[in-house]
Amino acid sequence: MLSRPVPDLAWQYNSQDILKHNSRYYFVTVDHYSDFFEFEATKWVSSDKSHRQWPHFISEAYTQFAKLWNFQHVTSSPYFSQSNGRAEVAVKSTKHLLKTCSDPLLGLLHLRNTPTKGNTYSPVQRLMGRRTRTLMPITSVLLYPITVSPARSES
């Protein structure tokens, strides 16, 4: 298995996947630099015949999107999900939020502000250089930007 280089910048490398939950499809994107992820409900499901056997990311529409926005699109094996590990972790977290939270977006906000295992800083701190407001009380001093090293500040 080939590993990707460690990113120096936010959104330099990202992974994406689609998950289905309660008859709805969600598009999940995760940044490799910060582990910050987003999900969005979507109606986009490839209409070509290949979608029954292959991921939606090989559709002509997605290929044209990659060309239009000038990014390199690298696919992983649809039958070996471990090769897209970052996306799989984000999918697992998204499913957990959708199943357990009455407001999944509020749950996502809190999850983004929680340091992940092996890191001193939360995903939002690594991405934006500061905490973001949540419903939890916080002193305004903690909302000021800080410099987070590109080494991901692992402890």
DSSP file (Angstrom, degrees, kcal/mol; ACC not computed):
  #  RESIDUE AA STRUCTURE BP1 BP2  ACC     N-H-->O    O-->H-N    N-H-->O    O-->H-N    TCO  KAPPA ALPHA  PHI   PSI    X-CA   Y-CA   Z-CA
    1    1 A M              0   0    0      0, 0.0     2,-0.4     0, 0.0    82,-0.0   0.000 360.0 360.0 360.0 132.5    0.0    0.0    0.0
    2    2 A L        -     0   0    0      1,-0.0     2,-0.3     0, 0.0     0, 0.0  -0.734 360.0-145.5 -88.9 132.0    1.3    3.4   -1.0
    3    3 A S        -     0   0    0     -2,-0.4     3,-0.1     1,-0.0    -1,-0.0  -0.680  13.8-122.7 -95.2 153.1    1.1    6.1    1.7
    4    4 A R        -     0   0    0     -2,-0.3     9,-0.0     1,-0.1    -1,-0.0  -0.591  35.1 -96.7 -88.2 153.8    0.5    9.8    0.9
    5    5 A P        -     0   0    0      0, 0.0    -1,-0.1     0, 0.0     8,-0.0  -0.313  44.9 -96.4 -66.1 154.7    2.9   12.4    1.9
    6    6 A V        -     0   0    0      1,-0.1    27,-0.1    -3,-0.1     2,-0.1  -0.589  47.6-118.1 -70.5 126.6    2.2   14.3    5.2
    7    7 A P        -     0   0    0      0, 0.0    -1,-0.1     0, 0.0     3,-0.1  -0.360  20.0-162.6 -71.2 146.9    0.4   17.6    4.2
    8    8 A D  S    S+     0   0    0      1,-0.1     2,-0.3     2,-0.1    -2,-0.0   0.617  74.9  40.8 -95.9 -19.4    2.0   21.0    4.9
    9    9 A L  S >  S-     0   0    0    141,-0.0     3,-1.5     0, 0.0     4,-0.4  -0.907  92.2 -92.7-132.8 155.0   -1.2   22.9    4.5
   10   10 A A  T 3  S+     0   0    0     -2,-0.3     4,-0.1     1,-0.2    -2,-0.1  -0.426 110.0   9.1 -64.8 141.5   -4.9   22.6    5.3
   11   11 A W  T 3  S+     0   0    0      2,-0.3    -1,-0.2    -2,-0.1     3,-0.2   0.609  89.1 122.6  61.1  16.8   -6.9   21.0    2.5
   12   12 A Q  S <  S+     0   0    0     -3,-1.5     2,-0.4     1,-0.3    -2,-0.1   0.910  85.8  16.2 -68.9 -41.6   -3.8   20.1    0.6
   13   13 A Y  S    S+     0   0    0     -4,-0.4    19,-2.5    -9,-0.0    20,-0.5  -0.998  79.2 167.0-128.6 135.5   -4.9   16.5    0.7
   14   14 A N  E     -A   31   0A   0     -2,-0.4     2,-0.3    17,-0.2    17,-0.2  -0.967  22.1-142.6-142.9 163.0   -8.4   15.4    1.5
   15   15 A S  E     -A   30   0A   0     15,-2.2    15,-2.7    -2,-0.3     2,-0.3  -0.917  15.3-165.8-124.6 152.1  -10.5   12.2    1.3
   16   16 A Q  E     +A   29   0A   0     -2,-0.3     2,-0.3    13,-0.2    13,-0.2  -0.955  10.8 166.1-137.9 154.2  -14.1   11.8    0.4
   17   17 A D  E     -A   28   0A   0     11,-2.1    11,-3.1    -2,-0.3     2,-0.4  -0.970  27.6-126.6-157.2 166.5  -16.8    9.2    0.7
   18   18 A I  E     -A   27   0A   0     -2,-0.3     2,-0.3     9,-0.2     9,-0.2  -0.971  24.2-171.4-119.5 135.2  -20.6    8.8    0.4
   19   19 A L  E     -A   26   0A   0      7,-2.4     7,-2.8    -2,-0.4     2,-0.5  -0.925  14.7-141.7-124.9 154.2  -22.6    7.2    3.1
   20   20 A K  E     +A   25   0A   0     -2,-0.3     2,-0.4     5,-0.2     5,-0.2  -0.962  24.6 167.7-115.8 128.4  -26.3    6.1    3.2
   21   21 A H  E >   -A   24   0A   0      3,-2.8     3,-1.4    -2,-0.5    -2,-0.0  -0.970  69.5 -13.0-142.6 123.8  -28.2    6.6    6.4
   22   22 A N  T 3  S-     0   0    0     -2,-0.4     3,-0.1     1,-0.3    -1,-0.1   0.907 127.8 -52.9  51.6  48.8  -32.0    6.3    6.7
   23   23 A S  T 3  S+     0   0    0      1,-0.2     2,-0.4    -3,-0.0    -1,-0.3   0.600 118.0 109.2  65.9  14.0  -32.5    6.4    2.9
   24   24 A R  E <   -A   21   0A   0     -3,-1.4    -3,-2.8     2,-0.0     2,-0.4  -0.917  61.8-136.1-118.3 148.2  -30.5    9.6    2.6
   25   25 A Y  E     -AB  20  42A   0     17,-0.7    17,-2.9    -2,-0.4     2,-0.4  -0.829  16.3-163.7-102.4 141.1  -27.1   10.0    1.1
   26   26 A Y  E     -AB  19  41A   0     -7,-2.8    -7,-2.4    -2,-0.4     2,-0.6  -0.986  12.9-143.7-126.9 135.5  -24.4   12.1    2.7
   27   27 A F  E     -AB  18  40A   0     13,-2.9    13,-1.7    -2,-0.4     2,-0.4  -0.883  21.8-164.3 -98.1 120.4  -21.2   13.4    1.1
   28   28 A V  E     -AB  17  39A   0    -11,-3.1   -11,-2.1    -2,-0.6     2,-0.4  -0.914   9.2-177.6-113.6 131.3  -18.3   13.3    3.6
   29   29 A T  E     -AB  16  38A   0      9,-2.3     9,-2.6    -2,-0.4     2,-0.4  -0.996   3.3-171.4-128.6 132.2  -15.0   15.2    3.1
   30   30 A V  E     -AB  15  37A   0    -15,-2.7   -15,-2.2    -2,-0.4     2,-0.4  -0.982  19.1-134.3-128.1 137.4  -12.1   15.1    5.5
   31   31 A D  E  >  -A   14   0A   0      5,-2.7     4,-2.1    -2,-0.4   -17,-0.2  -0.748   8.2-151.2 -87.3 129.5   -8.9   17.2    5.6
   32   32 A H  T  4 S+     0   0    0    -19,-2.5    -1,-0.1    -2,-0.4   -18,-0.1   0.777  91.8  56.7 -72.9 -26.5   -5.7   15.2    6.1
   33   33 A Y  T  4 S+     0   0    0    -20,-0.5    -1,-0.2   -24,-0.2   -23,-0.1   0.922 127.4  11.9 -70.1 -45.1   -3.8   18.1    7.8
   34   34 A S  T  4 S-     0   0    0      2,-0.2    92,-0.2   -25,-0.1    -2,-0.2   0.581  89.3-125.3-112.0 -12.9   -6.3   18.8   10.6
   35   35 A D     <  +     0   0    0     -4,-2.1     2,-0.3     1,-0.3    -3,-0.1   0.620  59.1 151.4  66.2  15.7   -8.7   15.8   10.5
   36   36 A F        -     0   0    0     87,-0.3    -5,-2.7    -5,-0.2     2,-0.3  -0.615  24.3-172.0 -73.2 130.2  -11.5   18.4   10.2
   37   37 A F  E     -B   30   0A   0     -2,-0.3     2,-0.3    -7,-0.2    -7,-0.2  -0.924  16.0-164.5-130.9 157.4  -14.4   16.9    8.4
   38   38 A E  E     -B   29   0A   0     -9,-2.6    -9,-2.3    -2,-0.3     2,-0.3  -0.930   3.2-164.4-130.2 153.9  -17.7   18.0    6.9
   39   39 A F  E     -B   28   0A   0     -2,-0.3     2,-0.4   -11,-0.2   -11,-0.2  -0.995   4.1-174.1-140.3 150.6  -20.8   16.2    5.7
   40   40 A E  E     -B   27   0A   0    -13,-1.7   -13,-2.9    -2,-0.3     2,-0.2  -0.995  29.0-118.2-144.5 130.8  -23.7   17.3    3.6
   41   41 A A  E     -B   26   0A   0     -2,-0.4     2,-0.3   -15,-0.2   -15,-0.3  -0.489  43.4-175.6 -65.4 138.7  -26.9   15.6    2.7
   42   42 A T  E     -B   25   0A   0    -17,-2.9   -17,-0.7    -2,-0.2    -1,-0.0  -0.967  40.3-157.9-139.7 152.9  -27.0   15.1   -1.1
   43   43 A K        +     0   0    0     -2,-0.3     2,-0.7   -19,-0.1    -1,-0.1   0.381  61.8 120.7-101.6  -1.9  -29.3   13.9   -3.8
   44   44 A W        +     0   0    0    -19,-0.1     2,-0.4     3,-0.0    -2,-0.1  -0.521  26.7 150.9 -73.3 110.2  -26.3   13.3   -6.0
   45   45 A V        -     0   0    0     -2,-0.7     6,-0.0   -20,-0.0    -2,-0.0  -0.984  53.7-102.0-136.3 127.7  -26.2    9.7   -7.0
   46   46 A S        -     0   0    0     -2,-0.4    11,-0.0     1,-0.2     5,-0.0  -0.159  24.8-159.7 -53.4 134.4  -24.7    8.8  -10.3
   47   47 A S        +     0   0    0      3,-0.0    -1,-0.2     4,-0.0     2,-0.1   0.551  61.2  98.6 -93.6  -7.9  -27.3    8.0  -13.0
   48   48 A D  S >  S-     0   0    0      1,-0.1     3,-1.5     3,-0.0     4,-0.2  -0.376  87.9-108.9 -78.7 164.0  -25.0    6.1  -15.2
   49   49 A K  G >  S+     0   0    0      1,-0.3     3,-1.3     2,-0.1     4,-0.3   0.723 108.8  73.1 -64.5 -22.9  -24.9    2.3  -15.2
   50   50 A S  G >> S+     0   0    0      1,-0.3     4,-2.7     2,-0.2     3,-1.6   0.725  77.0  78.2 -67.4 -20.1  -21.5    2.1  -13.5
   51   51 A H  G <4 S+     0   0    0     -3,-1.5    -1,-0.3     1,-0.3    -2,-0.1   0.695  83.9  63.5 -67.7 -15.4  -22.8    3.3  -10.1
   52   52 A R  G <4 S+     0   0    0     -3,-1.3    -1,-0.3    -4,-0.2    -2,-0.2   0.752 120.5  20.7 -75.2 -22.1  -24.2   -0.2   -9.4
   53   53 A Q  T <4 S+     0   0    0     -3,-1.6    -2,-0.2    -4,-0.3    -1,-0.1   0.652 123.9  42.9-118.2 -23.3  -20.7   -1.6   -9.4
   54   54 A W  S  < S-     0   0    0     -4,-2.7    -1,-0.1     1,-0.1     5,-0.0  -0.803  89.7 -83.5-127.1 162.9  -18.3    1.2   -8.8
   55   55 A P    >   -     0   0    0      0, 0.0     3,-1.5     0, 0.0    -1,-0.1  -0.241  38.7-116.0 -63.2 155.2  -18.1    4.3   -6.5
   56   56 A H  G >  S+     0   0    0      1,-0.3     3,-1.5     2,-0.1     6,-0.3   0.674 105.9  78.5 -64.4 -17.3  -19.9    7.4   -7.5
   57   57 A F  G 3  S+     0   0    0      1,-0.3    -1,-0.3     5,-0.1    -6,-0.0   0.544  84.2  60.3 -75.7  -5.8  -16.5    9.2   -7.8
   58   58 A I  G <  S+     0   0    0     -3,-1.5    -1,-0.3     4,-0.1    -2,-0.1   0.362  79.3 119.5 -99.3   6.6  -15.7    7.6  -11.2
   59   59 A S  S <> S-     0   0    0     -3,-1.5     4,-2.1     1,-0.1     5,-0.2  -0.264  76.9-116.7 -67.3 158.1  -18.8    9.2  -12.8
   60   60 A E  H  > S+     0   0    0      1,-0.2     4,-2.4     2,-0.2     5,-0.2   0.863 114.6  58.2 -62.1 -37.2  -18.3   11.5  -15.7
   61   61 A A  H  > S+     0   0    0      1,-0.2     4,-1.9     2,-0.2    -1,-0.2   0.915 108.7  44.1 -61.4 -43.3  -19.8   14.4  -13.7
   62   62 A Y  H  > S+     0   0    0     -6,-0.3     4,-2.4     2,-0.2    -1,-0.2   0.888 111.5  53.4 -70.7 -38.1  -17.2   14.0  -10.9
   63   63 A T  H  X S+     0   0    0     -4,-2.1     4,-1.9     1,-0.2    -2,-0.2   0.915 110.7  47.0 -61.3 -43.0  -14.4   13.7  -13.5
   64   64 A Q  H  X S+     0   0    0     -4,-2.4     4,-2.7     2,-0.2    -1,-0.2   0.872 109.6  54.4 -66.2 -36.8  -15.5   16.9  -15.1
   65   65 A F  H  X S+     0   0    0     -4,-1.9     4,-2.2     2,-0.2    -2,-0.2   0.919 107.7  49.7 -61.8 -43.9  -15.8   18.6  -11.7
   66   66 A A  H  <>S+     0   0    0     -4,-2.4     5,-1.9     1,-0.2     4,-0.4   0.896 112.8  47.1 -63.0 -40.6  -12.2   17.6  -10.9
   67   67 A K  H ><5S+     0   0    0     -4,-1.9     3,-0.7     3,-0.2    -2,-0.2   0.920 111.1  51.4 -66.2 -43.7  -11.0   19.0  -14.3
   68   68 A L  H 3<5S+     0   0    0     -4,-2.7    -2,-0.2     1,-0.2    -1,-0.2   0.894 117.1  38.4 -60.7 -41.8  -13.0   22.3  -13.8
   69   69 A W  T 3<5S-     0   0    0     -4,-2.2    -1,-0.2    -5,-0.2    -2,-0.2   0.364 108.7-126.1 -94.7   4.5  -11.5   22.9  -10.3
   70   70 A N  T < 5 +     0   0    0     -3,-0.7     2,-0.4    -4,-0.4    -3,-0.2   0.912  58.1 137.5  55.9  54.3   -8.1   21.7  -11.3
   71   71 A F      < -     0   0    0     -5,-1.9     2,-0.5    -6,-0.1    -1,-0.2  -0.959  56.9-111.6-127.7 153.1   -7.4   19.0   -8.7
   72   72 A Q        -     0   0    0     -2,-0.4     2,-0.6    -5,-0.0    -5,-0.0  -0.685  28.3-154.0 -83.5 125.6   -5.9   15.6   -8.9
   73   73 A H        -     0   0    0     -2,-0.5     2,-0.5   -10,-0.1    -1,-0.0  -0.897  14.0-178.9-105.2 115.1   -8.5   12.9   -8.3
   74   74 A V        -     0   0    0     -2,-0.6     2,-0.2     0, 0.0    -2,-0.0  -0.963  13.5-150.5-115.8 124.7   -7.0    9.6   -7.0
   75   75 A T        -     0   0    0     -2,-0.5     2,-0.3   -17,-0.0    -2,-0.0  -0.582   1.7-147.8 -94.3 157.1   -9.4    6.7   -6.3
   76   76 A S        -     0   0    0     -2,-0.2     5,-0.1     8,-0.0     8,-0.0  -0.719  40.7 -76.9-112.4 169.3   -9.1    4.0   -3.8
   77   77 A S    >   -     0   0    0      3,-0.3     3,-1.2    -2,-0.3     6,-0.2  -0.491  31.7-148.4 -69.1 127.1  -10.3    0.4   -4.1
   78   78 A P  T 3  S+     0   0    0      0, 0.0     3,-0.2     0, 0.0    -1,-0.2   0.713  99.5  48.3 -68.4 -17.7  -14.1    0.2   -3.6
   79   79 A Y  T 3  S+     0   0    0      1,-0.2     2,-0.2     2,-0.0    -2,-0.1   0.343 107.8  55.3-103.7   5.7  -13.7   -3.3   -2.1
   80   80 A F    X   +     0   0    0     -3,-1.2     3,-2.0     1,-0.1    -3,-0.3  -0.663  61.7 175.3-137.1  77.7  -10.8   -2.4    0.3
   81   81 A S  G >  S+     0   0    0      1,-0.3     3,-1.9    -2,-0.2     7,-0.3   0.703  70.1  74.7 -62.9 -22.0  -12.2    0.5    2.4
   82   82 A Q  G >  S+     0   0    0      1,-0.3     3,-1.0     2,-0.1    -1,-0.3   0.767  82.7  69.3 -62.3 -23.8   -9.0    0.6    4.6
   83   83 A S  G <  S+     0   0    0     -3,-2.0    -1,-0.3     1,-0.3    -2,-0.2   0.648 101.9  45.9 -70.5 -12.3   -7.2    2.2    1.7
   84   84 A N  G <> S+     0   0    0     -3,-1.9     4,-2.1    -4,-0.2     3,-0.3  -0.397  77.1 152.9-119.8  51.7   -9.3    5.3    2.3
   85   85 A G  H <>  +     0   0    0     -3,-1.0     4,-2.3     1,-0.2     5,-0.2   0.835  64.4  52.6 -56.6 -44.7   -8.9    5.3    6.1
   86   86 A R  H  > S+     0   0    0      1,-0.2     4,-2.0     2,-0.2    -1,-0.2   0.923 112.5  46.1 -61.0 -43.5   -9.3    8.9    6.9
   87   87 A A  H  > S+     0   0    0     -3,-0.3     4,-2.6     1,-0.2    -1,-0.2   0.890 110.0  54.2 -65.9 -38.3  -12.6    9.0    5.0
   88   88 A E  H  X S+     0   0    0     -4,-2.1     4,-2.3    -7,-0.3    -1,-0.2   0.884 108.1  49.4 -64.6 -38.1  -13.8    5.8    6.7
   89   89 A V  H  X S+     0   0    0     -4,-2.3     4,-2.3     2,-0.2    -1,-0.2   0.915 112.2  48.2 -65.3 -42.6  -13.1    7.3   10.1
   90   90 A A  H  X S+     0   0    0     -4,-2.0     4,-2.5     2,-0.2    -2,-0.2   0.885 111.0  51.0 -65.1 -38.5  -15.1   10.5    9.2
   91   91 A V  H  X S+     0   0    0     -4,-2.6     4,-2.7     2,-0.2    -2,-0.2   0.921 110.0  49.7 -63.1 -44.5  -17.9    8.3    7.8
   92   92 A K  H  X S+     0   0    0     -4,-2.3     4,-2.1     1,-0.2    -2,-0.2   0.917 112.7  46.9 -61.1 -44.1  -18.0    6.4   11.1
   93   93 A S  H  X S+     0   0    0     -4,-2.3     4,-2.4     2,-0.2    -2,-0.2   0.893 111.9  50.8 -65.1 -40.4  -18.1    9.6   13.1
   94   94 A T  H  X S+     0   0    0     -4,-2.5     4,-2.7     2,-0.2    -2,-0.2   0.922 109.5  49.9 -64.1 -44.6  -20.8   11.0   10.8
   95   95 A K  H  X S+     0   0    0     -4,-2.7     4,-2.1     1,-0.2    -1,-0.2   0.907 110.5  51.0 -59.8 -41.5  -23.0    7.9   11.2
   96   96 A H  H  X S+     0   0    0     -4,-2.1     4,-2.3    -5,-0.2     5,-0.3   0.923 111.4  47.3 -62.3 -44.5  -22.5    8.1   15.0
   97   97 A L  H  X S+     0   0    0     -4,-2.4     4,-2.2     1,-0.2    -2,-0.2   0.918 112.4  49.4 -61.9 -44.1  -23.6   11.8   15.0
   98   98 A L  H  < S+     0   0    0     -4,-2.7    -1,-0.2     1,-0.2    -2,-0.2   0.848 116.4  42.5 -65.2 -34.1  -26.6   11.1   12.8
   99   99 A K  H  < S+     0   0    0     -4,-2.1    -1,-0.2    -5,-0.2    -2,-0.2   0.846 125.6  29.0 -80.4 -34.9  -27.8    8.2   15.0
  100  100 A T  H  < S+     0   0    0     -4,-2.3     2,-0.4    -5,-0.2    -2,-0.2   0.669 101.8  77.6-107.1 -18.7  -27.2    9.7   18.4
  101  101 A C     <  -     0   0    0     -4,-2.2     4,-0.1    -5,-0.3    -1,-0.0  -0.791  55.7-155.3-101.9 133.8  -27.6   13.5   18.2
  102  102 A S  S    S+     0   0    0     -2,-0.4    -1,-0.1     1,-0.3    -4,-0.0   0.810 104.1  31.0 -69.1 -28.2  -30.9   15.3   18.0
  103  103 A D  S >> S-     0   0    0      1,-0.1     4,-2.1    -3,-0.1     3,-0.7  -0.821  74.5-174.7-127.4  90.9  -29.0   18.1   16.2
  104  104 A P  H 3> S+     0   0    0      0, 0.0     4,-2.4     0, 0.0     5,-0.1   0.811  83.3  56.4 -59.0 -31.6  -26.1   16.4   14.3
  105  105 A L  H 3> S+     0   0    0      2,-0.2     4,-2.0     1,-0.2     5,-0.1   0.869 107.3  48.3 -70.0 -34.4  -24.6   19.8   13.2
  106  106 A L  H <> S+     0   0    0     -3,-0.7     4,-2.0     2,-0.2    -1,-0.2   0.897 111.4  50.8 -68.3 -40.5  -24.4   20.9   16.9
  107  107 A G  H  X S+     0   0    0     -4,-2.1     4,-2.5     1,-0.2    -2,-0.2   0.899 108.9  51.8 -61.0 -40.4  -22.7   17.6   17.7
  108  108 A L  H  X S+     0   0    0     -4,-2.4     4,-2.6     2,-0.2    -2,-0.2   0.899 105.8  54.9 -63.3 -40.8  -20.3   18.1   14.8
  109  109 A L  H  X S+     0   0    0     -4,-2.0     4,-0.9     1,-0.2    -1,-0.2   0.922 111.9  43.3 -58.0 -45.4  -19.4   21.6   16.2
  110  110 A H  H  < S+     0   0    0     -4,-2.0     3,-0.4     1,-0.2     4,-0.2   0.892 112.4  52.9 -68.9 -39.6  -18.5   20.0   19.6
  111  111 A L  H >< S+     0   0    0     -4,-2.5     3,-1.4     1,-0.2    -2,-0.2   0.896 106.0  53.9 -61.9 -40.5  -16.6   17.2   18.0
  112  112 A R  H 3< S+     0   0    0     -4,-2.6    12,-2.2     1,-0.3    13,-0.4   0.773 107.7  51.5 -64.8 -25.8  -14.5   19.6   15.9
  113  113 A N  T 3< S+     0   0    0     -4,-0.9    -1,-0.3    -3,-0.4    -2,-0.2   0.358  92.6  90.8 -93.3   4.7  -13.6   21.4   19.1
  114  114 A T  S <  S-     0   0    0     -3,-1.4     7,-0.1    -4,-0.2    10,-0.1  -0.889  83.4-117.3-104.0 124.9  -12.5   18.3   20.9
  115  115 A P        -     0   0    0      0, 0.0     7,-0.2     0, 0.0     2,-0.1  -0.328  31.8-128.1 -58.2 137.9   -8.8   17.2   20.6
  116  116 A T    >   -     0   0    0      5,-0.7     3,-2.2     1,-0.2     5,-0.0  -0.461  40.1 -72.6 -84.8 161.1   -8.5   13.8   18.9
  117  117 A K  T 3  S+     0   0    0      1,-0.3    -1,-0.2    -2,-0.1     3,-0.1  -0.265 121.6  16.5 -55.5 129.8   -6.5   11.0   20.3
  118  118 A G  T 3  S+     0   0    0      1,-0.2    37,-1.0    -3,-0.1     2,-0.4   0.450 108.6  98.4  86.9   1.3   -2.7   11.6   20.1
  119  119 A N  B <   -C  154   0B   0     -3,-2.2    -1,-0.2    35,-0.2    35,-0.2  -0.948  59.3-154.6-124.6 144.1   -3.1   15.4   19.5
  120  120 A T  S    S+     0   0    0     33,-1.8     2,-0.3    -2,-0.4    -1,-0.1   0.813  83.4  53.7 -78.0 -33.2   -2.9   18.3   21.8
  121  121 A Y  S    S-     0   0    0     31,-0.3    -5,-0.7    32,-0.3    -7,-0.1  -0.720  84.8-114.9-109.2 154.0   -5.2   20.5   19.6
  122  122 A S     >  -     0   0    0     -2,-0.3     4,-2.2    -7,-0.2     5,-0.2  -0.314  35.4-103.5 -76.9 164.5   -8.6   19.9   18.2
  123  123 A P  H  > S+     0   0    0      0, 0.0     4,-2.0     0, 0.0   -87,-0.3   0.892 122.9  51.3 -56.6 -40.6   -9.3   19.6   14.4
  124  124 A V  H  > S+     0   0    0    -12,-2.2     4,-3.1     1,-0.2     6,-0.6   0.866 109.1  51.1 -68.0 -33.6  -10.7   23.2   14.3
  125  125 A Q  H  > S+     0   0    0    -13,-0.4     4,-1.7     4,-0.2    -1,-0.2   0.897 111.5  47.2 -67.5 -39.6   -7.6   24.5   16.1
  126  126 A R  H  < S+     0   0    0     -4,-2.2    -2,-0.2   -92,-0.2    -1,-0.2   0.838 120.0  39.8 -70.4 -31.2   -5.3   22.8   13.6
  127  127 A L  H  < S+     0   0    0     -4,-2.0    -2,-0.2    -5,-0.2    -3,-0.2   0.924 133.2  18.7 -81.3 -47.6   -7.4   24.1   10.7
  128  128 A M  H  < S-     0   0    0     -4,-3.1    -3,-0.2     2,-0.3    -2,-0.2   0.508  95.4-121.3-107.3  -6.7   -8.2   27.6   11.8
  129  129 A G  S  < S+     0   0    0     -4,-1.7    17,-3.9    -5,-0.4     2,-0.3   0.642  85.7  59.8  76.2  12.8   -5.6   28.3   14.5
  130  130 A R  S    S-     0   0    0     -6,-0.6    -2,-0.3    15,-0.3    -1,-0.2  -0.982  85.9 -97.6-159.8 163.5   -8.2   29.0   17.1
  131  131 A R        -     0   0    0     11,-0.8     2,-0.3    13,-0.3   -18,-0.1  -0.424  36.7-134.7 -76.1 162.6  -11.2   27.4   18.9
  132  132 A T        -     0   0    0    -23,-0.1     2,-0.1    -2,-0.1    -7,-0.0  -0.866  28.0 -92.4-115.9 158.1  -14.7   28.2   17.7
  133  133 A R        +     0   0    0     -2,-0.3     2,-0.2    10,-0.1   -20,-0.0  -0.390  47.0 170.4 -68.5 141.8  -17.7   29.1   19.9
  134  134 A T        -     0   0    0      2,-0.5     4,-0.1    -2,-0.1   -28,-0.0  -0.702  53.0 -89.4-131.8-172.9  -19.9   26.3   21.1
  135  135 A L  S    S+     0   0    0     -2,-0.2    -2,-0.1   -29,-0.1     3,-0.0   0.636 100.4  96.9 -76.6 -13.1  -22.8   26.3   23.5
  136  136 A M  S    S-     0   0    0      1,-0.1    -2,-0.5     0, 0.0     2,-0.1  -0.577  88.9-107.6 -75.1 136.5  -20.3   25.5   26.3
  137  137 A P        +     0   0    0      0, 0.0     2,-0.3     0, 0.0    -1,-0.1  -0.408  47.2 173.5 -63.6 139.4  -19.2   28.6   28.2
  138  138 A I        -     0   0    0     -4,-0.1     2,-0.2    -2,-0.1     5,-0.0  -0.995  35.1-108.8-148.8 143.2  -15.6   29.6   27.4
  139  139 A T    >   -     0   0    0     -2,-0.3     3,-1.3     1,-0.1     4,-0.3  -0.485  29.1-124.7 -71.6 143.5  -13.4   32.5   28.3
  140  140 A S  G >  S+     0   0    0      1,-0.3     3,-1.4     2,-0.2     4,-0.4   0.756 106.1  70.0 -63.5 -24.0  -12.8   34.9   25.3
  141  141 A V  G >  S+     0   0    0      1,-0.3     3,-1.2     2,-0.2    -1,-0.3   0.862  93.7  56.6 -60.4 -35.3   -9.0   34.5   25.8
  142  142 A L  G <  S+     0   0    0     -3,-1.3   -11,-0.8     1,-0.2    -1,-0.3   0.588  97.8  62.9 -74.3  -9.1   -9.3   31.0   24.5
  143  143 A L  G <  S+     0   0    0     -3,-1.4    -1,-0.2    -4,-0.3    -2,-0.2   0.529  79.3 104.6 -91.9  -7.0  -10.9   32.2   21.3
  144  144 A Y  S <  S-     0   0    0     -3,-1.2   -13,-0.3    -4,-0.4    -3,-0.0  -0.453  83.4 -95.8 -72.8 148.0   -7.9   34.2   20.2
  145  145 A P        -     0   0    0      0, 0.0     2,-0.3     0, 0.0   -15,-0.3  -0.274  41.3-171.0 -62.8 147.6   -5.8   32.7   17.4
  146  146 A I        -     0   0    0    -17,-3.9     2,-0.6   -21,-0.2     0, 0.0  -0.899  28.6-107.8-129.8 162.0   -2.7   30.6   18.2
  147  147 A T        -     0   0    0     -2,-0.3     2,-0.5   -17,-0.0   -21,-0.1  -0.846  31.5-166.2 -94.2 121.6    0.0   29.2   16.0
  148  148 A V        -     0   0    0     -2,-0.6     4,-0.1   -23,-0.2   -18,-0.0  -0.932  23.8-119.8-108.3 126.3   -0.2   25.5   15.6
  149  149 A S    >   -     0   0    0     -2,-0.5     3,-1.3     1,-0.1     4,-0.2  -0.275  16.2-121.3 -66.8 149.1    2.8   23.8   14.2
  150  150 A P  T 3  S+     0   0    0      0, 0.0    -1,-0.1     0, 0.0    -2,-0.0   0.661 104.4  81.8 -63.1 -14.4    2.5   21.9   10.9
  151  151 A A  T >  S-     0   0    0      1,-0.1     3,-0.8     3,-0.0    -2,-0.1   0.367 110.8-115.6 -73.8   8.3    3.8   18.8   12.7
  152  152 A R  T <   -     0   0    0     -3,-1.3   -31,-0.3     1,-0.2   -32,-0.3   0.533  39.4-101.5  69.1   8.6    0.2   18.4   14.0
  153  153 A S  T 3   -     0   0    0      1,-0.2   -33,-1.8    -4,-0.2   -32,-0.3   0.838  56.9-178.4  50.4  43.3    1.3   19.0   17.6
  154  154 A E  B <    C  119   0B   0     -3,-0.8   -35,-0.2   -35,-0.2    -1,-0.2  -0.526 360.0 360.0 -75.8 140.5    1.1   15.3   18.4
  155  155 A S              0   0    0    -37,-1.0    -1,-0.1    -2,-0.2   -36,-0.1   0.432 360.0 360.0 -97.0 360.0    2.0   14.6   22.0
